[in-house]
């Protein structure tokens, strides 16, 4: 069945460092891919999404490109800030939009 | 890792009936649980946040009387869709966290179809 695998973490970076959080997926067809963020003490927020191959989702300096050939949707940011400290979840929604699959989440801590 | 069990995974009901969805944390105590809804081909929408022993906090636009949330114990939260109608058909998913600020763990979701 469909699934999402993302790097476990935790990840600790210094401010202004480059961030990559890996996410790969297994799916039949062409799912939609998402990155969600959970800030401390809060619920999920949609960070960005991509609905078809080669699409690039971007928001708040974060980017992820839907790579069909490598079945990946890695999250990147060129220069992280302390305020980016959160847990990041990669997710997949199946072709029919009837099911969501989440990765296990990657905790990011950015230190000044 | 921590396990969250959500039941049922799929339910079909007649219009006007009520449906209860359960979300259980199997190996940890969940002080906070979240309920989300997904419309086809869209991202998740947070419906409400429930803390054990207190009333749920609903997001704007979510009808409290329509979507009853009960978090009576540290391992169980329920979402009851009352007097369901076809427009309530959706995918509902819960998540739980041990303590505020900790990582979320997700249930497997419930596909509700109202005829």
Interface residues (C-beta under 8 A of the other chain):
Chain A: X32 X34 X36 X38 X40 X41 X43 X44 X46 X49 X51 X87 X89 X93 X96 X97 X98 X99 X100 X102 X104 X105 X107
Chain B: X1 X34 X36 X38 X39 X40 X41 X42 X43 X44 X46 X49 X91 X93 X95 X100 X101 X103 X104 X106 X109 X111
